[in-house]
């Protein structure tokens, strides 16, 4: 049974605009694999007193049949995630790539290492 996306905000007040953006990205993941059973997203502003400005991190966890895929957008030391939109976009891009790899394995399109060793 598919559940609606669960969104948590840490160290920041919930934002309807960010929540809407996260839901849009989460809904698009179903195009790549229709068997997603649950989606959980954590949007966080870590405590980093030595930096000026806010740095955002996003974690996306997807429950799929027999597995859970978890990706993070944290790019420490980089200015890529001083934008909330960029952090969300990057996390969902990584989730999409992970989901595509999972779907390929499910369809048998990816060779296993045991099969490669047997061919040698």
Number of C-alpha atoms within 10 A of each C-alpha: 6 11 10 12 17 16 16 16 16 12 10 12 9 13 10 9 9 16 16 11 14 23 17 11 16 21 12 12 20 13 9 15 15 11 14 18 15 16 23 17 25 17 24 20 16 13 10 10 8 6 9 8 10 16 23 24 25 25 20 23 18 22 16 18 10 5 9 13 14 18 20 19 23 18 14 11 9 9 11 16 22 16 15 18 14 16 24 25 18 20 22 24 16 16 23 21 14 16 21 15 15 18 18 14 13 11 9 10 10 12 10 10 8 8 9 9 8 7 6 5
